Amino acid sequence: MSKLFFNDKPIVGLDISTTSIKLMSVDTKRWAVLGYGSIDVDPTAMETSLDTDGKYIEKQLQKLLKEKLLGEFGSDHVVMSIPTSRTYSRSVTIPNTVTSPLDESIRLEAEQYIPIPIAQLYLDYEITKKDKDATTALMCAVPRRIVDNCVQAAAASNLKVIMVEPGMLSVSRLLRYTEDGSLPTVVVDIGAASTDVAVIDGTIKVTGGLPIGGNTFTLDISEKMKVSLEKAHQLKVLNGLSSSPKQKAIVGALEPNLKRIVQEIKKIIRYYIERVPDARNIEQVIVVGGGSNVPGIGDYFTDSLVIASRVASPWQVLNFAKLPQPARQFKPRYLTVAGLASVKPEEVWK
């Protein structure tokens, strides 16, 4: 493979989730967004398409390309993410006393951990630590059908997929560039329909998640406060958990599911501390994703976890330059695709 291949064409991010599809091109020398676009999709149709023939994904991606893009892309080479909720990631430690090859040991670990036959998975791993006692690796697997359907949908739209990764890896990459990535960190990615949680300490160590997202919060407010979904969304993004005359009612509506997220975070931290060699104390929680647009949510996690928590703000580094910017409450949904667009060529060909 020639390096000139990438000197001639930049890398574009393609983020496929169960609620939307996004594209973005970033000039990482200036940290400027050159082009971007997003299209909302029907979650049920998307889930079905991921598991069957990918035709709905193809149709929506082509609509995005024709109708929803701003700026310039200058490339058809994409790094693509697939929904983290449809992937399996885990840090595994193999003692050096094990005589079988590392590939085989990883495969055996995957067979014990993943409830899908290995033959139906794409399985990969990255060594994160190696010493005289053991080798630790981050293992990642995803059903072949899902990857194949997404890659085929991209190809039918004249896009060339050069790398595939879970969305959380993309988010962690962007945070390394724009936040203090040296600290042991819990990333809480609140999407529209689900929340993914990961411990990042140099690389992803542990992941987890649950089916609660921004849409869940809107429904909670609508049902508990007896208001329309549109009014509930406004209360969520404008008032949120911050001090206001409606604070008590909004907190009362959101707290049951927020507590479930807190419990998932605690479970992931506990697993990291107990199972990952040389685990360090978690020093920060960073909240990302389209569902993080709830004022006061960082303070809520700080109080609940007794760990400094905040909503990520990479847009202080990464900017939209001369392009029209998305509304403030919609910016968080672009973090994953921005992380994809920030891939360096050497990450692909290392």
PABATI-841214 format. One record per residue (C-alpha): residue in three letters; residue number from 1; x, y, z. Coordinates in Angstrom, 2 decimals, padded with zeros to 5 digits, m for minus. Layout:
<rs>
{aa = Ala&i = NUM&u = X&v = Y&w = Z}
...
</rs>
This chain:
<rs>
{aa = Met&i = 1&u = 000.00&v = 000.00&w = 000.00}
{aa = Ser&i = 2&u = 001.36&v = 003.40&w = m000.95}
{aa = Lys&i = 3&u = 001.42&v = 006.27&w = 001.53}
{aa = Leu&i = 4&u = 000.74&v = 008.62&w = m001.40}
{aa = Phe&i = 5&u = m002.75&v = 007.14&w = m001.38}
{aa = Phe&i = 6&u = m003.43&v = 009.19&w = 001.74}
{aa = Asn&i = 7&u = m001.34&v = 012.21&w = 000.89}
{aa = Asp&i = 8&u = m003.64&v = 012.73&w = m002.09}
{aa = Lys&i = 9&u = m006.94&v = 012.23&w = m000.29}
{aa = Pro&i = 10&u = m007.86&v = 013.08&w = 003.31}
{aa = Ile&i = 11&u = m009.86&v = 010.75&w = 005.53}
{aa = Val&i = 12&u = m013.57&v = 011.40&w = 006.08}
{aa = Gly&i = 13&u = m015.52&v = 010.23&w = 009.13}
{aa = Leu&i = 14&u = m018.71&v = 008.21&w = 008.65}
{aa = Asp&i = 15&u = m020.69&v = 007.58&w = 011.83}
{aa = Ile&i = 16&u = m023.54&v = 005.07&w = 011.57}
{aa = Ser&i = 17&u = m025.72&v = 004.80&w = 014.67}
{aa = Thr&i = 18&u = m029.19&v = 003.45&w = 015.30}
{aa = Thr&i = 19&u = m030.67&v = 006.97&w = 015.24}
{aa = Ser&i = 20&u = m028.62&v = 008.88&w = 012.66}
{aa = Ile&i = 21&u = m025.89&v = 008.85&w = 010.01}
{aa = Lys&i = 22&u = m023.21&v = 011.57&w = 009.97}
{aa = Leu&i = 23&u = m020.30&v = 012.57&w = 007.76}
{aa = Met&i = 24&u = m017.47&v = 014.97&w = 008.60}
{aa = Ser&i = 25&u = m014.15&v = 016.09&w = 007.15}
{aa = Val&i = 26&u = m011.58&v = 017.74&w = 009.44}
{aa = Asp&i = 27&u = m008.31&v = 019.52&w = 008.72}
{aa = Thr&i = 28&u = m006.34&v = 018.30&w = 011.76}
{aa = Lys&i = 29&u = m003.52&v = 020.78&w = 011.10}
{aa = Arg&i = 30&u = m005.89&v = 023.67&w = 011.81}
{aa = Trp&i = 31&u = m008.51&v = 021.64&w = 013.69}
{aa = Ala&i = 32&u = m011.11&v = 023.05&w = 011.35}
{aa = Val&i = 33&u = m014.24&v = 021.29&w = 010.11}
{aa = Leu&i = 34&u = m014.19&v = 021.38&w = 006.30}
{aa = Gly&i = 35&u = m017.54&v = 019.71&w = 005.77}
{aa = Tyr&i = 36&u = m020.26&v = 017.92&w = 007.71}
{aa = Gly&i = 37&u = m023.80&v = 016.65&w = 007.57}
{aa = Ser&i = 38&u = m026.31&v = 014.55&w = 009.47}
{aa = Ile&i = 39&u = m029.56&v = 012.74&w = 008.80}
{aa = Asp&i = 40&u = m031.92&v = 011.25&w = 011.38}
{aa = Val&i = 41&u = m033.09&v = 007.70&w = 010.72}
{aa = Asp&i = 42&u = m035.89&v = 005.49&w = 011.94}
{aa = Pro&i = 43&u = m034.36&v = 003.43&w = 014.79}
{aa = Thr&i = 44&u = m036.47&v = 000.34&w = 014.13}
{aa = Ala&i = 45&u = m035.73&v = 000.37&w = 010.39}
{aa = Met&i = 46&u = m032.03&v = 000.92&w = 011.12}
{aa = Glu&i = 47&u = m031.82&v = m001.99&w = 013.57}
{aa = Thr&i = 48&u = m033.55&v = m004.24&w = 011.04}
{aa = Ser&i = 49&u = m031.28&v = m003.07&w = 008.23}
{aa = Leu&i = 50&u = m028.14&v = m003.71&w = 010.29}
{aa = Asp&i = 51&u = m029.22&v = m007.31&w = 010.81}
{aa = Thr&i = 52&u = m030.61&v = m008.06&w = 007.33}
{aa = Asp&i = 53&u = m029.61&v = m006.53&w = 003.99}
{aa = Gly&i = 54&u = m028.40&v = m002.95&w = 004.68}
{aa = Lys&i = 55&u = m030.72&v = m001.45&w = 002.06}
{aa = Tyr&i = 56&u = m032.27&v = 001.11&w = 004.41}
{aa = Ile&i = 57&u = m028.78&v = 002.24&w = 005.48}
{aa = Glu&i = 58&u = m027.81&v = 002.62&w = 001.82}
{aa = Lys&i = 59&u = m030.92&v = 004.67&w = 001.03}
{aa = Gln&i = 60&u = m030.45&v = 007.03&w = 003.98}
{aa = Leu&i = 61&u = m026.72&v = 007.46&w = 003.32}
{aa = Gln&i = 62&u = m027.42&v = 008.42&w = m000.28}
{aa = Lys&i = 63&u = m030.04&v = 010.92&w = 000.87}
{aa = Leu&i = 64&u = m027.48&v = 012.42&w = 003.26}
{aa = Leu&i = 65&u = m024.92&v = 012.74&w = 000.47}
{aa = Lys&i = 66&u = m027.39&v = 014.39&w = m001.91}
{aa = Glu&i = 67&u = m029.33&v = 016.68&w = 000.40}
{aa = Lys&i = 68&u = m027.75&v = 017.25&w = 003.81}
{aa = Leu&i = 69&u = m024.06&v = 018.14&w = 003.43}
{aa = Leu&i = 70&u = m022.36&v = 021.48&w = 004.09}
{aa = Gly&i = 71&u = m018.84&v = 022.42&w = 003.01}
{aa = Glu&i = 72&u = m016.26&v = 020.33&w = 001.17}
{aa = Phe&i = 73&u = m014.99&v = 016.78&w = 001.66}
{aa = Gly&i = 74&u = m012.46&v = 016.18&w = m001.12}
{aa = Ser&i = 75&u = m012.31&v = 012.45&w = m000.52}
{aa = Asp&i = 76&u = m014.26&v = 009.22&w = m000.81}
{aa = His&i = 77&u = m012.05&v = 007.38&w = 001.73}
{aa = Val&i = 78&u = m013.91&v = 006.93&w = 005.01}
{aa = Val&i = 79&u = m013.22&v = 005.63&w = 008.48}
{aa = Met&i = 80&u = m016.52&v = 004.24&w = 009.66}
{aa = Ser&i = 81&u = m017.92&v = 003.62&w = 013.12}
{aa = Ile&i = 82&u = m020.69&v = 001.22&w = 013.95}
{aa = Pro&i = 83&u = m022.97&v = 001.40&w = 017.00}
{aa = Thr&i = 84&u = m020.97&v = 000.65&w = 020.15}
{aa = Ser&i = 85&u = m024.04&v = m001.15&w = 021.48}
{aa = Arg&i = 86&u = m023.60&v = m003.75&w = 018.72}
{aa = Thr&i = 87&u = m019.95&v = m004.41&w = 019.52}
{aa = Tyr&i = 88&u = m018.16&v = m006.39&w = 022.22}
{aa = Ser&i = 89&u = m015.07&v = m004.83&w = 023.81}
{aa = Arg&i = 90&u = m013.10&v = m006.10&w = 026.77}
{aa = Ser&i = 91&u = m009.63&v = m005.87&w = 028.26}
{aa = Val&i = 92&u = m008.13&v = m009.35&w = 028.69}
{aa = Thr&i = 93&u = m004.93&v = m010.40&w = 030.46}
{aa = Ile&i = 94&u = m003.09&v = m013.54&w = 029.34}
{aa = Pro&i = 95&u = m000.41&v = m014.88&w = 031.75}
{aa = Asn&i = 96&u = 002.95&v = m015.53&w = 030.10}
{aa = Thr&i = 97&u = 002.76&v = m019.08&w = 031.46}
{aa = Val&i = 98&u = 000.15&v = m019.81&w = 028.79}
{aa = Thr&i = 99&u = 001.97&v = m021.56&w = 025.98}
{aa = Ser&i = 100&u = m000.60&v = m021.19&w = 023.20}
{aa = Pro&i = 101&u = m000.23&v = m018.29&w = 020.70}
{aa = Leu&i = 102&u = m001.78&v = m014.96&w = 021.74}
{aa = Asp&i = 103&u = m004.25&v = m015.07&w = 018.84}
{aa = Glu&i = 104&u = m005.58&v = m018.40&w = 020.08}
{aa = Ser&i = 105&u = m005.80&v = m017.21&w = 023.69}
{aa = Ile&i = 106&u = m007.75&v = m014.12&w = 022.64}
{aa = Arg&i = 107&u = m010.08&v = m016.30&w = 020.62}
{aa = Leu&i = 108&u = m010.71&v = m018.58&w = 023.61}
{aa = Glu&i = 109&u = m011.47&v = m015.54&w = 025.78}
{aa = Ala&i = 110&u = m013.91&v = m014.27&w = 023.16}
{aa = Glu&i = 111&u = m015.69&v = m017.64&w = 023.01}
{aa = Gln&i = 112&u = m016.29&v = m017.47&w = 026.77}
{aa = Tyr&i = 113&u = m017.38&v = m013.84&w = 026.83}
{aa = Ile&i = 114&u = m019.36&v = m013.25&w = 023.62}
{aa = Pro&i = 115&u = m022.76&v = m014.94&w = 023.11}
{aa = Ile&i = 116&u = m022.27&v = m015.27&w = 019.34}
{aa = Pro&i = 117&u = m020.30&v = m018.00&w = 017.52}
{aa = Ile&i = 118&u = m016.79&v = m016.82&w = 016.67}
{aa = Ala&i = 119&u = m017.31&v = m017.74&w = 013.01}
{aa = Gln&i = 120&u = m019.98&v = m015.01&w = 012.84}
{aa = Leu&i = 121&u = m017.69&v = m012.28&w = 014.22}
{aa = Tyr&i = 122&u = m014.91&v = m010.02&w = 013.10}
{aa = Leu&i = 123&u = m012.43&v = m010.19&w = 015.97}
{aa = Asp&i = 124&u = m009.44&v = m007.94&w = 016.53}
{aa = Tyr&i = 125&u = m007.26&v = m006.88&w = 019.43}
{aa = Glu&i = 126&u = m004.59&v = m004.38&w = 020.41}
{aa = Ile&i = 127&u = m001.86&v = m005.06&w = 022.98}
{aa = Thr&i = 128&u = m002.06&v = m002.39&w = 025.66}
{aa = Lys&i = 129&u = 000.56&v = m003.70&w = 028.09}
{aa = Lys&i = 130&u = 003.23&v = m006.37&w = 028.16}
{aa = Asp&i = 131&u = 005.58&v = m007.26&w = 031.01}
{aa = Lys&i = 132&u = 007.41&v = m010.29&w = 032.41}
{aa = Asp&i = 133&u = 004.22&v = m011.71&w = 033.93}
{aa = Ala&i = 134&u = 001.46&v = m011.20&w = 031.38}
{aa = Thr&i = 135&u = 000.17&v = m009.57&w = 028.21}
{aa = Thr&i = 136&u = m002.91&v = m007.34&w = 028.35}
{aa = Ala&i = 137&u = m004.91&v = m006.61&w = 025.22}
{aa = Leu&i = 138&u = m008.08&v = m004.75&w = 024.29}
{aa = Met&i = 139&u = m010.28&v = m007.21&w = 022.44}
{aa = Cys&i = 140&u = m013.04&v = m006.00&w = 020.14}
{aa = Ala&i = 141&u = m015.56&v = m008.04&w = 018.17}
{aa = Val&i = 142&u = m018.58&v = m007.24&w = 016.02}
{aa = Pro&i = 143&u = m021.00&v = m009.42&w = 014.05}
{aa = Arg&i = 144&u = m019.80&v = m009.85&w = 010.47}
{aa = Arg&i = 145&u = m023.26&v = m009.21&w = 009.04}
{aa = Ile&i = 146&u = m023.41&v = m005.73&w = 010.60}
{aa = Val&i = 147&u = m019.98&v = m004.69&w = 009.31}
{aa = Asp&i = 148&u = m020.64&v = m006.16&w = 005.87}
{aa = Asn&i = 149&u = m024.01&v = m004.40&w = 005.54}
{aa = Cys&i = 150&u = m022.51&v = m001.02&w = 006.50}
{aa = Val&i = 151&u = m019.50&v = m001.43&w = 004.20}
{aa = Gln&i = 152&u = m021.75&v = m002.48&w = 001.30}
{aa = Ala&i = 153&u = m024.05&v = 000.50&w = 001.89}
{aa = Ala&i = 154&u = m021.02&v = 002.80&w = 001.77}
{aa = Ala&i = 155&u = m019.71&v = 001.16&w = m001.40}
{aa = Ala&i = 156&u = m023.11&v = 001.57&w = m003.09}
{aa = Ser&i = 157&u = m022.80&v = 005.28&w = m002.25}
{aa = Asn&i = 158&u = m019.31&v = 005.43&w = m003.84}
{aa = Leu&i = 159&u = m017.50&v = 005.61&w = m000.50}
{aa = Lys&i = 160&u = m014.44&v = 003.44&w = 000.22}
{aa = Val&i = 161&u = m014.25&v = 002.18&w = 003.80}
{aa = Ile&i = 162&u = m010.60&v = 001.92&w = 004.88}
{aa = Met&i = 163&u = m011.13&v = 001.27&w = 008.60}
{aa = Val&i = 164&u = m013.98&v = 000.29&w = 010.93}
{aa = Glu&i = 165&u = m014.10&v = 000.90&w = 014.67}
{aa = Pro&i = 166&u = m016.63&v = 001.14&w = 017.54}
{aa = Gly&i = 167&u = m017.92&v = 004.64&w = 018.18}
{aa = Met&i = 168&u = m016.39&v = 004.84&w = 021.66}
{aa = Leu&i = 169&u = m012.88&v = 004.47&w = 020.21}
{aa = Ser&i = 170&u = m013.59&v = 007.47&w = 017.99}
{aa = Val&i = 171&u = m014.78&v = 009.54&w = 020.93}
{aa = Ser&i = 172&u = m011.72&v = 008.63&w = 023.00}
{aa = Arg&i = 173&u = m009.43&v = 009.69&w = 020.13}
{aa = Leu&i = 174&u = m011.03&v = 013.14&w = 019.92}
{aa = Leu&i = 175&u = m010.84&v = 013.58&w = 023.69}
{aa = Arg&i = 176&u = m007.11&v = 012.76&w = 023.64}
{aa = Tyr&i = 177&u = m006.61&v = 015.64&w = 021.23}
{aa = Thr&i = 178&u = m008.94&v = 018.17&w = 022.84}
{aa = Glu&i = 179&u = m009.15&v = 017.30&w = 026.56}
{aa = Asp&i = 180&u = m006.63&v = 016.17&w = 029.19}
{aa = Gly&i = 181&u = m006.29&v = 012.64&w = 027.87}
{aa = Ser&i = 182&u = m003.51&v = 011.62&w = 030.27}
{aa = Leu&i = 183&u = m005.85&v = 011.17&w = 033.24}
{aa = Pro&i = 184&u = m007.71&v = 007.91&w = 033.97}
{aa = Thr&i = 185&u = m011.15&v = 008.86&w = 032.69}
{aa = Val&i = 186&u = m014.68&v = 007.54&w = 032.51}
{aa = Val&i = 187&u = m016.38&v = 008.57&w = 029.27}
{aa = Val&i = 188&u = m020.18&v = 008.56&w = 029.38}
{aa = Asp&i = 189&u = m021.56&v = 008.71&w = 025.84}
{aa = Ile&i = 190&u = m025.28&v = 009.52&w = 026.04}
{aa = Gly&i = 191&u = m026.81&v = 008.94&w = 022.63}
{aa = Ala&i = 192&u = m030.40&v = 009.33&w = 021.54}
{aa = Ala&i = 193&u = m031.44&v = 005.80&w = 022.53}
{aa = Ser&i = 194&u = m028.59&v = 004.37&w = 024.63}
{aa = Thr&i = 195&u = m025.68&v = 005.26&w = 026.90}
{aa = Asp&i = 196&u = m022.21&v = 003.76&w = 026.51}
{aa = Val&i = 197&u = m019.69&v = 003.90&w = 029.36}
{aa = Ala&i = 198&u = m015.95&v = 003.29&w = 029.07}
{aa = Val&i = 199&u = m012.86&v = 003.61&w = 031.22}
{aa = Ile&i = 200&u = m010.00&v = 005.15&w = 029.26}
{aa = Asp&i = 201&u = m006.49&v = 004.98&w = 030.66}
{aa = Gly&i = 202&u = m004.14&v = 005.32&w = 027.72}
{aa = Thr&i = 203&u = m006.64&v = 003.22&w = 025.76}
{aa = Ile&i = 204&u = m010.09&v = 001.80&w = 026.40}
{aa = Lys&i = 205&u = m009.92&v = m000.64&w = 029.31}
{aa = Val&i = 206&u = m013.54&v = m001.55&w = 030.05}
{aa = Thr&i = 207&u = m016.88&v = m000.81&w = 028.37}
{aa = Gly&i = 208&u = m020.53&v = m001.16&w = 029.28}
{aa = Gly&i = 209&u = m023.85&v = 000.43&w = 028.54}
{aa = Leu&i = 210&u = m027.61&v = 000.46&w = 028.93}
{aa = Pro&i = 211&u = m030.67&v = 001.40&w = 026.83}
{aa = Ile&i = 212&u = m031.22&v = 004.90&w = 028.20}
{aa = Gly&i = 213&u = m030.59&v = 008.01&w = 026.11}
{aa = Gly&i = 214&u = m031.64&v = 011.54&w = 025.33}
{aa = Asn&i = 215&u = m034.97&v = 010.41&w = 023.91}
{aa = Thr&i = 216&u = m035.61&v = 008.54&w = 027.17}
{aa = Phe&i = 217&u = m035.09&v = 011.79&w = 029.09}
{aa = Thr&i = 218&u = m037.56&v = 013.62&w = 026.85}
{aa = Leu&i = 219&u = m040.18&v = 010.90&w = 027.37}
{aa = Asp&i = 220&u = m039.60&v = 010.95&w = 031.13}
{aa = Ile&i = 221&u = m040.24&v = 014.70&w = 031.30}
{aa = Ser&i = 222&u = m043.26&v = 014.45&w = 029.02}
{aa = Glu&i = 223&u = m044.89&v = 011.69&w = 031.07}
{aa = Lys&i = 224&u = m044.06&v = 012.99&w = 034.55}
{aa = Met&i = 225&u = m044.85&v = 016.65&w = 033.85}
{aa = Lys&i = 226&u = m047.81&v = 016.00&w = 031.54}
{aa = Val&i = 227&u = m046.46&v = 018.09&w = 028.66}
{aa = Ser&i = 228&u = m046.00&v = 017.46&w = 024.94}
{aa = Leu&i = 229&u = m042.80&v = 015.87&w = 023.65}
{aa = Glu&i = 230&u = m041.83&v = 019.17&w = 022.03}
{aa = Lys&i = 231&u = m042.28&v = 021.05&w = 025.32}
{aa = Ala&i = 232&u = m040.43&v = 018.28&w = 027.18}
{aa = His&i = 233&u = m037.47&v = 018.59&w = 024.81}
{aa = Gln&i = 234&u = m037.37&v = 022.34&w = 025.39}
{aa = Leu&i = 235&u = m037.41&v = 021.87&w = 029.16}
{aa = Lys&i = 236&u = m034.62&v = 019.30&w = 028.86}
{aa = Val&i = 237&u = m032.20&v = 021.38&w = 026.76}
{aa = Leu&i = 238&u = m033.02&v = 024.86&w = 028.11}
{aa = Asn&i = 239&u = m033.68&v = 024.20&w = 031.81}
{aa = Gly&i = 240&u = m032.32&v = 020.74&w = 032.46}
{aa = Leu&i = 241&u = m031.08&v = 020.09&w = 035.98}
{aa = Ser&i = 242&u = m029.96&v = 023.68&w = 036.54}
{aa = Ser&i = 243&u = m031.57&v = 025.99&w = 039.05}
{aa = Ser&i = 244&u = m034.96&v = 027.21&w = 037.81}
{aa = Pro&i = 245&u = m038.60&v = 027.30&w = 038.95}
{aa = Lys&i = 246&u = m039.08&v = 023.92&w = 037.23}
{aa = Gln&i = 247&u = m035.88&v = 022.32&w = 038.54}
{aa = Lys&i = 248&u = m037.55&v = 020.12&w = 041.16}
{aa = Ala&i = 249&u = m040.07&v = 018.71&w = 038.68}
{aa = Ile&i = 250&u = m037.46&v = 018.07&w = 035.97}
{aa = Val&i = 251&u = m035.04&v = 016.43&w = 038.41}
{aa = Gly&i = 252&u = m037.89&v = 014.27&w = 039.69}
{aa = Ala&i = 253&u = m038.65&v = 013.15&w = 036.15}
{aa = Leu&i = 254&u = m035.06&v = 012.43&w = 035.13}
{aa = Glu&i = 255&u = m033.58&v = 011.08&w = 038.33}
{aa = Pro&i = 256&u = m034.74&v = 007.44&w = 038.13}
{aa = Asn&i = 257&u = m032.93&v = 006.86&w = 034.82}
{aa = Leu&i = 258&u = m030.00&v = 009.10&w = 035.78}
{aa = Lys&i = 259&u = m029.53&v = 006.89&w = 038.84}
{aa = Arg&i = 260&u = m029.43&v = 003.84&w = 036.56}
{aa = Ile&i = 261&u = m026.65&v = 005.48&w = 034.56}
{aa = Val&i = 262&u = m024.78&v = 006.29&w = 037.77}
{aa = Gln&i = 263&u = m025.05&v = 002.65&w = 038.86}
{aa = Glu&i = 264&u = m023.68&v = 001.50&w = 035.48}
{aa = Ile&i = 265&u = m020.76&v = 003.92&w = 035.81}
{aa = Lys&i = 266&u = m020.01&v = 002.60&w = 039.32}
{aa = Lys&i = 267&u = m020.16&v = m000.99&w = 038.05}
{aa = Ile&i = 268&u = m017.72&v = m000.23&w = 035.22}
{aa = Ile&i = 269&u = m015.32&v = 001.58&w = 037.59}
{aa = Arg&i = 270&u = m015.48&v = m001.34&w = 040.03}
{aa = Tyr&i = 271&u = m014.72&v = m003.84&w = 037.27}
{aa = Tyr&i = 272&u = m011.79&v = m001.70&w = 036.11}
{aa = Ile&i = 273&u = m010.32&v = m001.42&w = 039.62}
{aa = Glu&i = 274&u = m010.77&v = m005.12&w = 040.41}
{aa = Arg&i = 275&u = m009.89&v = m006.75&w = 037.08}
{aa = Val&i = 276&u = m007.48&v = m004.52&w = 035.15}
{aa = Pro&i = 277&u = m003.79&v = m004.81&w = 036.12}
{aa = Asp&i = 278&u = m002.20&v = m001.60&w = 037.46}
{aa = Ala&i = 279&u = m005.57&v = 000.19&w = 037.47}
{aa = Arg&i = 280&u = m005.33&v = 003.79&w = 038.65}
{aa = Asn&i = 281&u = m007.90&v = 005.90&w = 040.48}
{aa = Ile&i = 282&u = m010.42&v = 007.50&w = 038.16}
{aa = Glu&i = 283&u = m009.79&v = 011.24&w = 038.13}
{aa = Gln&i = 284&u = m012.52&v = 012.57&w = 035.86}
{aa = Val&i = 285&u = m015.81&v = 011.78&w = 034.16}
{aa = Ile&i = 286&u = m016.40&v = 013.29&w = 030.73}
{aa = Val&i = 287&u = m019.93&v = 013.31&w = 029.34}
{aa = Val&i = 288&u = m020.40&v = 013.30&w = 025.57}
{aa = Gly&i = 289&u = m023.05&v = 012.51&w = 022.97}
{aa = Gly&i = 290&u = m026.25&v = 014.08&w = 021.72}
{aa = Gly&i = 291&u = m028.04&v = 013.26&w = 024.98}
{aa = Ser&i = 292&u = m025.51&v = 015.20&w = 027.05}
{aa = Asn&i = 293&u = m027.25&v = 018.50&w = 026.19}
{aa = Val&i = 294&u = m028.92&v = 018.68&w = 029.60}
{aa = Pro&i = 295&u = m027.77&v = 021.74&w = 031.59}
{aa = Gly&i = 296&u = m026.41&v = 020.68&w = 034.97}
{aa = Ile&i = 297&u = m025.80&v = 017.04&w = 034.08}
{aa = Gly&i = 298&u = m022.06&v = 017.38&w = 034.79}
{aa = Asp&i = 299&u = m022.79&v = 018.68&w = 038.30}
{aa = Tyr&i = 300&u = m025.27&v = 015.85&w = 038.85}
{aa = Phe&i = 301&u = m022.63&v = 013.20&w = 038.08}
{aa = Thr&i = 302&u = m020.05&v = 015.06&w = 040.20}
{aa = Asp&i = 303&u = m022.38&v = 014.96&w = 043.21}
{aa = Ser&i = 304&u = m023.49&v = 011.36&w = 042.62}
{aa = Leu&i = 305&u = m020.05&v = 009.86&w = 041.93}
{aa = Val&i = 306&u = m017.88&v = 012.24&w = 043.99}
{aa = Ile&i = 307&u = m015.64&v = 012.49&w = 040.94}
{aa = Ala&i = 308&u = m015.12&v = 015.70&w = 038.97}
{aa = Ser&i = 309&u = m017.48&v = 015.45&w = 035.98}
{aa = Arg&i = 310&u = m018.12&v = 017.74&w = 033.03}
{aa = Val&i = 311&u = m019.60&v = 017.79&w = 029.55}
{aa = Ala&i = 312&u = m016.87&v = 017.65&w = 026.89}
{aa = Ser&i = 313&u = m016.28&v = 020.87&w = 024.97}
{aa = Pro&i = 314&u = m013.90&v = 019.95&w = 022.10}
{aa = Trp&i = 315&u = m015.25&v = 022.84&w = 020.06}
{aa = Gln&i = 316&u = m012.83&v = 025.14&w = 021.88}
{aa = Val&i = 317&u = m010.14&v = 023.34&w = 019.85}
{aa = Leu&i = 318&u = m012.08&v = 021.94&w = 016.92}
{aa = Asn&i = 319&u = m013.97&v = 024.72&w = 015.15}
{aa = Phe&i = 320&u = m016.41&v = 025.02&w = 012.27}
{aa = Ala&i = 321&u = m014.33&v = 027.78&w = 010.62}
{aa = Lys&i = 322&u = m016.48&v = 029.50&w = 007.97}
{aa = Leu&i = 323&u = m019.21&v = 026.86&w = 007.91}
{aa = Pro&i = 324&u = m022.62&v = 027.51&w = 009.49}
{aa = Gln&i = 325&u = m022.50&v = 025.93&w = 012.93}
{aa = Pro&i = 326&u = m025.10&v = 023.48&w = 014.25}
{aa = Ala&i = 327&u = m027.20&v = 024.82&w = 017.10}
{aa = Arg&i = 328&u = m025.46&v = 024.58&w = 020.49}
{aa = Gln&i = 329&u = m027.69&v = 021.74&w = 021.68}
{aa = Phe&i = 330&u = m026.88&v = 019.70&w = 018.55}
{aa = Lys&i = 331&u = m023.09&v = 020.00&w = 018.64}
{aa = Pro&i = 332&u = m022.55&v = 017.07&w = 021.04}
{aa = Arg&i = 333&u = m023.98&v = 014.63&w = 018.49}
{aa = Tyr&i = 334&u = m020.98&v = 015.28&w = 016.20}
{aa = Leu&i = 335&u = m018.26&v = 014.10&w = 018.61}
{aa = Thr&i = 336&u = m018.05&v = 010.55&w = 017.31}
{aa = Val&i = 337&u = m017.83&v = 011.53&w = 013.64}
{aa = Ala&i = 338&u = m015.28&v = 014.23&w = 014.49}
{aa = Gly&i = 339&u = m013.16&v = 011.56&w = 016.18}
{aa = Leu&i = 340&u = m013.40&v = 009.41&w = 013.06}
{aa = Ala&i = 341&u = m012.39&v = 012.33&w = 010.85}
{aa = Ser&i = 342&u = m009.38&v = 012.90&w = 013.13}
{aa = Val&i = 343&u = m007.79&v = 009.53&w = 012.30}
{aa = Lys&i = 344&u = m004.20&v = 009.90&w = 011.14}
{aa = Pro&i = 345&u = m003.07&v = 007.80&w = 008.15}
{aa = Glu&i = 346&u = m000.50&v = 006.00&w = 010.31}
{aa = Glu&i = 347&u = m003.36&v = 004.70&w = 012.50}
{aa = Val&i = 348&u = m004.78&v = 002.94&w = 009.47}
{aa = Trp&i = 349&u = m001.55&v = 001.45&w = 008.21}
{aa = Lys&i = 350&u = 000.31&v = 000.85&w = 011.48}
</rs>
